[in-house]
Amino acid sequence: MQSKISREEVRHVAHLARLDLPEADEVLVTEQMNSLLQYMDALNTVDTSNVEPTTHAIQNRNVFRPDRVLGSLHREAALANAPETDRTSFIVPKVI
């Protein structure tokens, strides 16, 4: 198996990502990355010249409901269950 990425490169990327990667994991990650990169090479051999570019594997449609104007809640009803109000607004603790 030809290596596409070395342990030194894995170590460098781990350092850039601020990851503390033990040596045993360096070996494992290097093997996994090489396996992944070899699979990508296999995918690159597939002829996609007649395939239209897409953003999704399946067609999406808008799943939102249509907008409808509805009545709003009266101020008294909105403030009815509030622990503390000044008759026009909720009174809440200051958050900084």
N, CA, C and O atoms as a GROMACS GRO file, in nm:
protein
  384
    1MET      N    1   0.083  -0.117   0.000
    1MET     CA    2   0.000   0.000   0.000
    1MET      C    3   0.089   0.124   0.000
    1MET      O    4   0.173   0.143   0.087
    2GLN      N    5   0.067   0.208  -0.099
    2GLN     CA    6   0.146   0.330  -0.111
    2GLN      C    7   0.092   0.436  -0.016
    2GLN      O    8  -0.029   0.462  -0.014
    3SER      N    9   0.179   0.497   0.063
    3SER     CA   10   0.136   0.598   0.159
    3SER      C   11   0.113   0.731   0.089
    3SER      O   12   0.198   0.778   0.013
    4LYS      N   13  -0.002   0.790   0.116
    4LYS     CA   14  -0.034   0.922   0.062
    4LYS      C   15  -0.002   1.030   0.164
    4LYS      O   16   0.022   1.145   0.129
    5ILE      N   17  -0.002   0.991   0.292
    5ILE     CA   18   0.023   1.086   0.399
    5ILE      C   19   0.116   1.018   0.501
    5ILE      O   20   0.100   0.900   0.532
    6SER      N   21   0.211   1.094   0.552
    6SER     CA   22   0.308   1.036   0.645
    6SER      C   23   0.268   1.066   0.789
    6SER      O   24   0.182   1.150   0.816
    7ARG      N   25   0.333   0.996   0.882
    7ARG     CA   26   0.309   1.021   1.025
    7ARG      C   27   0.347   1.164   1.062
    7ARG      O   28   0.284   1.226   1.146
    8GLU      N   29   0.452   1.214   0.997
    8GLU     CA   30   0.494   1.352   1.024
    8GLU      C   31   0.385   1.451   0.984
    8GLU      O   32   0.360   1.549   1.053
    9GLU      N   33   0.319   1.424   0.869
    9GLU     CA   34   0.211   1.512   0.826
    9GLU      C   35   0.091   1.502   0.921
    9GLU      O   36   0.028   1.603   0.951
   10VAL      N   37   0.060   1.382   0.967
   10VAL     CA   38  -0.048   1.364   1.064
   10VAL      C   39  -0.013   1.438   1.194
   10VAL      O   40  -0.098   1.506   1.251
   11ARG      N   41   0.109   1.426   1.238
   11ARG     CA   42   0.156   1.494   1.359
   11ARG      C   43   0.144   1.646   1.342
   11ARG      O   44   0.102   1.717   1.433
   12HIS      N   45   0.182   1.695   1.222
   12HIS     CA   46   0.176   1.839   1.193
   12HIS      C   47   0.031   1.889   1.195
   12HIS      O   48   0.002   1.993   1.253
   13VAL      N   49  -0.059   1.815   1.132
   13VAL     CA   50  -0.200   1.854   1.128
   13VAL      C   51  -0.259   1.849   1.270
   13VAL      O   52  -0.338   1.936   1.307
   14ALA      N   53  -0.223   1.748   1.347
   14ALA     CA   54  -0.269   1.740   1.486
   14ALA      C   55  -0.220   1.860   1.566
   14ALA      O   56  -0.294   1.915   1.647
   15HIS      N   57  -0.097   1.900   1.542
   15HIS     CA   58  -0.042   2.017   1.610
   15HIS      C   59  -0.120   2.142   1.571
   15HIS      O   60  -0.153   2.224   1.658
   16LEU      N   61  -0.150   2.159   1.441
   16LEU     CA   62  -0.225   2.276   1.395
   16LEU      C   63  -0.366   2.278   1.455
   16LEU      O   64  -0.420   2.385   1.484
   17ALA      N   65  -0.424   2.160   1.475
   17ALA     CA   66  -0.558   2.150   1.532
   17ALA      C   67  -0.554   2.150   1.685
   17ALA      O   68  -0.657   2.136   1.751
   18ARG      N   69  -0.434   2.164   1.740
   18ARG     CA   70  -0.413   2.164   1.885
   18ARG      C   71  -0.464   2.035   1.950
   18ARG      O   72  -0.529   2.038   2.054
   19LEU      N   73  -0.434   1.924   1.884
   19LEU     CA   74  -0.470   1.793   1.937
   19LEU      C   75  -0.347   1.727   1.995
   19LEU      O   76  -0.240   1.730   1.935
   20ASP      N   77  -0.362   1.667   2.112
   20ASP     CA   78  -0.255   1.590   2.173
   20ASP      C   79  -0.276   1.446   2.131
   20ASP      O   80  -0.356   1.374   2.192
   21LEU      N   81  -0.206   1.403   2.028
   21LEU     CA   82  -0.226   1.271   1.969
   21LEU      C   83  -0.115   1.177   2.015
   21LEU      O   84   0.001   1.197   1.979
   22PRO      N   85  -0.148   1.075   2.096
   22PRO     CA   86  -0.046   0.979   2.138
   22PRO      C   87   0.013   0.906   2.017
   22PRO      O   88  -0.050   0.898   1.912
   23GLU      N   89   0.134   0.854   2.032
   23GLU     CA   90   0.203   0.788   1.920
   23GLU      C   91   0.122   0.674   1.862
   23GLU      O   92   0.117   0.657   1.740
   24ALA      N   93   0.057   0.594   1.948
   24ALA     CA   94  -0.023   0.482   1.899
   24ALA      C   95  -0.136   0.532   1.810
   24ALA      O   96  -0.169   0.469   1.709
   25ASP      N   97  -0.195   0.645   1.848
   25ASP     CA   98  -0.302   0.702   1.767
   25ASP      C   99  -0.249   0.762   1.637
   25ASP      O  100  -0.318   0.761   1.536
   26GLU      N  101  -0.126   0.814   1.640
   26GLU     CA  102  -0.065   0.865   1.517
   26GLU      C  103  -0.059   0.757   1.411
   26GLU      O  104  -0.091   0.781   1.295
   27VAL      N  105  -0.019   0.638   1.452
   27VAL     CA  106  -0.009   0.525   1.359
   27VAL      C  107  -0.148   0.491   1.305
   27VAL      O  108  -0.166   0.473   1.185
   28LEU      N  109  -0.246   0.482   1.395
   28LEU     CA  110  -0.382   0.447   1.355
   28LEU      C  111  -0.441   0.552   1.261
   28LEU      O  112  -0.498   0.517   1.158
   29VAL      N  113  -0.427   0.679   1.295
   29VAL     CA  114  -0.482   0.786   1.212
   29VAL      C  115  -0.411   0.790   1.076
   29VAL      O  116  -0.475   0.813   0.974
   30THR      N  117  -0.282   0.766   1.074
   30THR     CA  118  -0.208   0.763   0.947
   30THR      C  119  -0.262   0.652   0.858
   30THR      O  120  -0.284   0.673   0.739
   31GLU      N  121  -0.283   0.534   0.914
   31GLU     CA  122  -0.338   0.422   0.837
   31GLU      C  123  -0.478   0.455   0.786
   31GLU      O  124  -0.510   0.430   0.670
   32GLN      N  125  -0.561   0.511   0.872
   32GLN     CA  126  -0.698   0.545   0.833
   32GLN      C  127  -0.701   0.652   0.724
   32GLN      O  128  -0.779   0.643   0.629
   33MET      N  129  -0.616   0.752   0.738
   33MET     CA  130  -0.611   0.858   0.637
   33MET      C  131  -0.562   0.804   0.503
   33MET      O  132  -0.615   0.840   0.398
   34ASN      N  133  -0.461   0.716   0.506
   34ASN     CA  134  -0.412   0.657   0.382
   34ASN      C  135  -0.521   0.572   0.316
   34ASN      O  136  -0.534   0.573   0.193
   35SER      N  137  -0.597   0.499   0.395
   35SER     CA  138  -0.706   0.418   0.341
   35SER      C  139  -0.812   0.508   0.277
   35SER      O  140  -0.861   0.479   0.168
   36LEU      N  141  -0.845   0.615   0.343
   36LEU     CA  142  -0.943   0.710   0.291
   36LEU      C  143  -0.894   0.774   0.161
   36LEU      O  144  -0.970   0.786   0.065
   37LEU      N  145  -0.769   0.816   0.158
   37LEU     CA  146  -0.714   0.880   0.040
   37LEU      C  147  -0.704   0.783  -0.078
   37LEU      O  148  -0.723   0.823  -0.192
   38GLN      N  149  -0.675   0.656  -0.051
   38GLN     CA  150  -0.674   0.556  -0.158
   38GLN      C  151  -0.815   0.536  -0.214
   38GLN      O  152  -0.831   0.520  -0.335
   39TYR      N  153  -0.915   0.537  -0.127
   39TYR     CA  154  -1.054   0.525  -0.173
   39TYR      C  155  -1.090   0.645  -0.260
   39TYR      O  156  -1.158   0.629  -0.361
   40MET      N  157  -1.045   0.764  -0.222
   40MET     CA  158  -1.071   0.883  -0.303
   40MET      C  159  -1.004   0.871  -0.439
   40MET      O  160  -1.062   0.914  -0.540
   41ASP      N  161  -0.885   0.813  -0.446
   41ASP     CA  162  -0.820   0.789  -0.574
   41ASP      C  163  -0.903   0.696  -0.661
   41ASP      O  164  -0.914   0.717  -0.782
   42ALA      N  165  -0.963   0.593  -0.600
   42ALA     CA  166  -1.049   0.501  -0.675
   42ALA      C  167  -1.171   0.575  -0.728
   42ALA      O  168  -1.213   0.552  -0.841
   43LEU      N  169  -1.228   0.663  -0.649
   43LEU     CA  170  -1.343   0.741  -0.695
   43LEU      C  171  -1.305   0.836  -0.807
   43LEU      O  172  -1.386   0.863  -0.896
   44ASN      N  173  -1.184   0.887  -0.805
   44ASN     CA  174  -1.139   0.979  -0.910
   44ASN      C  175  -1.125   0.912  -1.046
   44ASN      O  176  -1.117   0.980  -1.148
   45THR      N  177  -1.122   0.780  -1.049
   45THR     CA  178  -1.111   0.710  -1.178
   45THR      C  179  -1.246   0.694  -1.246
   45THR      O  180  -1.251   0.657  -1.364
   46VAL      N  181  -1.356   0.722  -1.177
   46VAL     CA  182  -1.490   0.708  -1.235
   46VAL      C  183  -1.515   0.823  -1.332
   46VAL      O  184  -1.487   0.939  -1.302
   47ASP      N  185  -1.568   0.788  -1.451
   47ASP     CA  186  -1.598   0.888  -1.554
   47ASP      C  187  -1.728   0.959  -1.517
   47ASP      O  188  -1.835   0.898  -1.517
   48THR      N  189  -1.718   1.087  -1.486
   48THR     CA  190  -1.836   1.166  -1.450
   48THR      C  191  -1.862   1.277  -1.552
   48THR      O  192  -1.932   1.373  -1.522
   49SER      N  193  -1.806   1.264  -1.672
   49SER     CA  194  -1.818   1.370  -1.771
   49SER      C  195  -1.962   1.393  -1.815
   49SER      O  196  -1.996   1.504  -1.854
   50ASN      N  197  -2.048   1.291  -1.810
   50ASN     CA  198  -2.187   1.306  -1.852
   50ASN      C  199  -2.284   1.320  -1.733
   50ASN      O  200  -2.405   1.305  -1.749
   51VAL      N  201  -2.231   1.349  -1.617
   51VAL     CA  202  -2.314   1.362  -1.498
   51VAL      C  203  -2.328   1.510  -1.466
   51VAL      O  204  -2.229   1.582  -1.452
   52GLU      N  205  -2.455   1.555  -1.454
   52GLU     CA  206  -2.479   1.696  -1.421
   52GLU      C  207  -2.442   1.723  -1.275
   52GLU      O  208  -2.472   1.642  -1.188
   53PRO      N  209  -2.378   1.834  -1.248
   53PRO     CA  210  -2.347   1.868  -1.109
   53PRO      C  211  -2.476   1.891  -1.030
   53PRO      O  212  -2.571   1.948  -1.083
   54THR      N  213  -2.478   1.847  -0.906
   54THR     CA  214  -2.594   1.866  -0.821
   54THR      C  215  -2.549   1.912  -0.683
   54THR      O  216  -2.433   1.897  -0.646
   55THR      N  217  -2.642   1.968  -0.609
   55THR     CA  218  -2.612   2.006  -0.471
   55THR      C  219  -2.668   1.905  -0.374
   55THR      O  220  -2.624   1.897  -0.259
   56HIS      N  221  -2.767   1.825  -0.419
   56HIS     CA  222  -2.829   1.724  -0.335
   56HIS      C  223  -2.847   1.597  -0.416
   56HIS      O  224  -2.862   1.602  -0.538
   57ALA      N  225  -2.844   1.484  -0.349
   57ALA     CA  226  -2.863   1.356  -0.417
   57ALA      C  227  -3.007   1.339  -0.466
   57ALA      O  228  -3.032   1.271  -0.565
   58ILE      N  229  -3.101   1.401  -0.395
   58ILE     CA  230  -3.241   1.396  -0.435
   58ILE      C  231  -3.295   1.537  -0.447
   58ILE      O  232  -3.241   1.630  -0.386
   59GLN      N  233  -3.400   1.553  -0.524
   59GLN     CA  234  -3.459   1.686  -0.539
   59GLN      C  235  -3.527   1.728  -0.410
   59GLN      O  236  -3.604   1.651  -0.352
   60ASN      N  237  -3.499   1.847  -0.366
   60ASN     CA  238  -3.563   1.902  -0.247
   60ASN      C  239  -3.675   1.995  -0.289
   60ASN      O  240  -3.670   2.056  -0.396
   61ARG      N  241  -3.774   2.005  -0.204
   61ARG     CA  242  -3.879   2.103  -0.228
   61ARG      C  243  -3.900   2.179  -0.098
   61ARG      O  244  -3.864   2.131   0.010
   62ASN      N  245  -3.958   2.295  -0.110
   62ASN     CA  246  -3.983   2.376   0.007
   62ASN      C  247  -4.089   2.308   0.093
   62ASN      O  248  -4.199   2.279   0.045
   63VAL      N  249  -4.057   2.282   0.217
   63VAL     CA  250  -4.150   2.214   0.307
   63VAL      C  251  -4.217   2.311   0.404
   63VAL      O  252  -4.287   2.269   0.497
   64PHE      N  253  -4.197   2.440   0.384
   64PHE     CA  254  -4.259   2.539   0.471
   64PHE      C  255  -4.405   2.560   0.434
   64PHE      O  256  -4.443   2.548   0.318
   65ARG      N  257  -4.484   2.593   0.532
   65ARG     CA  258  -4.624   2.623   0.505
   65ARG      C  259  -4.632   2.763   0.446
   65ARG      O  260  -4.541   2.843   0.464
   66PRO      N  261  -4.739   2.793   0.376
   66PRO     CA  262  -4.754   2.930   0.323
   66PRO      C  263  -4.773   3.028   0.438
   66PRO      O  264  -4.831   2.994   0.541
   67ASP      N  265  -4.725   3.150   0.419
   67ASP     CA  266  -4.742   3.254   0.520
   67ASP      C  267  -4.888   3.296   0.526
   67ASP      O  268  -4.954   3.314   0.424
   68ARG      N  269  -4.938   3.312   0.650
   68ARG     CA  270  -5.074   3.360   0.670
   68ARG      C  271  -5.070   3.465   0.781
   68ARG      O  272  -5.002   3.448   0.882
   69VAL      N  273  -5.144   3.571   0.761
   69VAL     CA  274  -5.152   3.673   0.865
   69VAL      C  275  -5.254   3.625   0.967
   69VAL      O  276  -5.369   3.596   0.934
   70LEU      N  277  -5.210   3.616   1.091
   70LEU     CA  278  -5.297   3.573   1.200
   70LEU      C  279  -5.307   3.685   1.302
   70LEU      O  280  -5.223   3.775   1.306
   71GLY      N  281  -5.407   3.678   1.383
   71GLY     CA  282  -5.421   3.776   1.489
   71GLY      C  283  -5.310   3.760   1.592
   71GLY      O  284  -5.261   3.650   1.615
   72SER      N  285  -5.272   3.872   1.653
   72SER     CA  286  -5.166   3.865   1.754
   72SER      C  287  -5.229   3.856   1.892
   72SER      O  288  -5.348   3.880   1.910
   73LEU      N  289  -5.147   3.822   1.988
   73LEU     CA  290  -5.190   3.807   2.126
   73LEU      C  291  -5.201   3.947   2.189
   73LEU      O  292  -5.112   4.030   2.171
   74HIS      N  293  -5.307   3.971   2.260
   74HIS     CA  294  -5.322   4.101   2.328
   74HIS      C  295  -5.219   4.110   2.440
   74HIS      O  296  -5.181   4.009   2.500
   75ARG      N  297  -5.176   4.231   2.466
   75ARG     CA  298  -5.072   4.254   2.566
   75ARG      C  299  -5.110   4.194   2.702
   75ARG      O  300  -5.027   4.132   2.767
   76GLU      N  301  -5.233   4.213   2.744
   76GLU     CA  302  -5.277   4.162   2.874
   76GLU      C  303  -5.264   4.010   2.880
   76GLU      O  304  -5.221   3.955   2.981
   77ALA      N  305  -5.302   3.943   2.773
   77ALA     CA  306  -5.294   3.797   2.769
   77ALA      C  307  -5.149   3.751   2.769
   77ALA      O  308  -5.115   3.651   2.832
   78ALA      N  309  -5.061   3.824   2.698
   78ALA     CA  310  -4.920   3.786   2.692
   78ALA      C  311  -4.854   3.802   2.829
   78ALA      O  312  -4.769   3.721   2.867
   79LEU      N  313  -4.893   3.905   2.902
   79LEU     CA  314  -4.831   3.933   3.031
   79LEU      C  315  -4.900   3.864   3.148
   79LEU      O  316  -4.853   3.872   3.261
   80ALA      N  317  -5.012   3.797   3.123
   80ALA     CA  318  -5.094   3.739   3.230
   80ALA      C  319  -5.018   3.643   3.320
   80ALA      O  320  -5.039   3.646   3.441
   81ASN      N  321  -4.931   3.559   3.267
   81ASN     CA  322  -4.860   3.460   3.348
   81ASN      C  323  -4.717   3.500   3.380
   81ASN      O  324  -4.641   3.418   3.433
   82ALA      N  325  -4.680   3.623   3.350
   82ALA     CA  326  -4.544   3.668   3.377
   82ALA      C  327  -4.523   3.686   3.526
   82ALA      O  328  -4.613   3.738   3.594
   83PRO      N  329  -4.407   3.646   3.581
   83PRO     CA  330  -4.382   3.665   3.723
   83PRO      C  331  -4.381   3.812   3.764
   83PRO      O  332  -4.422   3.846   3.875
   84GLU      N  333  -4.333   3.900   3.672
   84GLU     CA  334  -4.326   4.041   3.707
   84GLU      C  335  -4.339   4.124   3.580
   84GLU      O  336  -4.274   4.095   3.480
   85THR      N  337  -4.423   4.226   3.583
   85THR     CA  338  -4.441   4.315   3.468
   85THR      C  339  -4.453   4.458   3.517
   85THR      O  340  -4.466   4.484   3.637
   86ASP      N  341  -4.448   4.552   3.422
   86ASP     CA  342  -4.478   4.692   3.454
   86ASP      C  343  -4.603   4.735   3.376
   86ASP      O  344  -4.622   4.853   3.345
   87ARG      N  345  -4.688   4.638   3.344
   87ARG     CA  346  -4.814   4.650   3.270
   87ARG      C  347  -4.794   4.665   3.119
   87ARG      O  348  -4.891   4.655   3.044
   88THR      N  349  -4.670   4.690   3.073
   88THR     CA  350  -4.645   4.700   2.929
   88THR      C  351  -4.538   4.602   2.884
   88THR      O  352  -4.534   4.564   2.766
   89SER      N  353  -4.450   4.560   2.976
   89SER     CA  354  -4.336   4.475   2.940
   89SER      C  355  -4.309   4.373   3.049
   89SER      O  356  -4.354   4.387   3.162
   90PHE      N  357  -4.234   4.270   3.012
   90PHE     CA  358  -4.184   4.175   3.111
   90PHE      C  359  -4.071   4.242   3.187
   90PHE      O  360  -3.993   4.316   3.128
   91ILE      N  361  -4.060   4.216   3.316
   91ILE     CA  362  -3.947   4.262   3.393
   91ILE      C  363  -3.862   4.138   3.423
   91ILE      O  364  -3.909   4.041   3.483
   92VAL      N  365  -3.736   4.144   3.379
   92VAL     CA  366  -3.645   4.031   3.394
   92VAL      C  367  -3.514   4.080   3.454
   92VAL      O  368  -3.482   4.199   3.446
   93PRO      N  369  -3.437   3.988   3.513
   93PRO     CA  370  -3.307   4.028   3.568
   93PRO      C  371  -3.214   4.074   3.457
   93PRO      O  372  -3.220   4.023   3.345
   94LYS      N  373  -3.129   4.170   3.488
   94LYS     CA  374  -3.031   4.220   3.392
   94LYS      C  375  -2.928   4.110   3.366
   94LYS      O  376  -2.876   4.050   3.460
   95VAL      N  377  -2.899   4.084   3.240
   95VAL     CA  378  -2.802   3.982   3.202
   95VAL      C  379  -2.689   4.050   3.127
   95VAL      O  380  -2.710   4.119   3.027
   96ILE      N  381  -2.568   4.030   3.176
   96ILE     CA  382  -2.452   4.093   3.111
   96ILE      C  383  -2.365   3.984   3.052
   96ILE      O  384  -2.261   4.013   2.993
   0.00000   0.00000   0.00000
